[in-house]
Amino acid sequence: MAQRVRVHNLSLSLDGYTAGPDQDAANPLGVGGPLLHEWIFATQTGQAMLGGSGGQTGIDDDFARQGFEGIGATVIGRNMFGPVRGPWGNSDWRGWWGEEPPYHHPVFVVTHHTRSPLVMKGGTTFHFVTEGVEVALQRALETARGADVGVGGGASTIRQLLQAGRIDELHLAVVPVLLRSGERLFAEPREVPTGYECVRFVGSDAVAHYVLQRKDA
Amino acid sequence: MAQRVRVHNLSLSLDGYTAGPDQDAANPLGVGGPLLHEWIFATQTGQAMLGGSGGQTGIDDDFARQGFEGIGATVIGRNMFGPVRGPWGNSDWRGWWGEEPPYHHPVFVVTHHTRSPLVMKGGTTFHFVTEGVEVALQRALETARGADVGVGGGASTIRQLLQAGRIDELHLAVVPVLLRSGERLFAEPREVPTGYECVRFVGSDAVAHYVLQRKDA
């Protein structure tokens, strides 16, 4: 099967926000943003991601787990990596995930500012790419050696790749919450990408899962 | 219990459209619009609405049925009543629903153009209100004699009443379809009304049901 570019577990509020307003180190997901992710942290996969055990199995856990399966490299935007803005300088920021991030493969961070690669425990290395999201994706595809590439977010990274038609599959998890401000996946209707269709819908007790695929994928 | 203003079974595409583009007599729901309503016509309530029998019971049917329970009068916009634009003239348009509409109570149609009331079979009378949506709602509240008032749509009627804080409860049914154009419930993020919260979420096999309530309702 051909190498694919996939987005999993992208949580949206019912009104289309992927994060709340006023993101900073104290509120990495923005104010109200954690409400969007409660469903995933309630799962076994989510608990394992936090280094714990327990958690629920079932539909939500199945979706959560798929986000880690068959992925050989990941692309993320800079805000997804951390709250630091501008040049990295002497920043010792090493991501939100502690010393052993849940990726366990190379992660390409799209940024305007150069920084040396950051080797973490468990197989994750953060590479900082200053040539834009398409170059980051290209490097991820090469590095993944035939495995799929995951795009982790945030909204702007995913939107750019969707509009370029570079994403094959997009899993949205719509959470029954209204945020009314923050970062939107599609700020305007014209940003909804052409050429995608919804191929799967499943509702759990907590969240509505939609899988979109590129029609020619 | 106080008289309430309720919207039920408002079907939205995943990208927020309540109807497809190019609404006319041949495409009352716009191109692609019928996809939004398949779920309701698959239910027992939906089949009965069409004058038939059979159809599914379960979550979707429970929601569909609630849209008819305890409602004493309904407000709808003109486009919801029919495709005729401008003055009514000699129009013999009597609604989309045949001679016995499924309302069985007074229905107030918001229009810019006067027309005499239209008495249908089975207790439905269409009243044409030219003084705006708030006056239509007021007349519906008085006519309902203590029962609740339903707001049937379309998007613009519901949006105006939401923004005026006149809707107590809003049931959205989000369908796993992308329409990319047509009529949106909220064209812009700022149109999402303040003061509402999502109090219930249930996913069926076909659709994600969200119930919003006004916080002070």
Interface residues (C-beta under 8 A of the other chain):
Chain A: L14 D15 G16 L172 V174 P176 V177 L178 R180 S181 R184 F186 A187 E188 P189 V192 T194 Y196 E197 C198 R200 F201 V202 G203 S204 A206 V207 A208 Y210 L212
Chain B: L14 D15 G16 L172 V174 P176 V177 L178 R180 S181 R184 F186 A187 E188 P189 V192 T194 Y196 E197 C198 R200 F201 V202 G203 S204 A206 V207 A208 Y210 L212
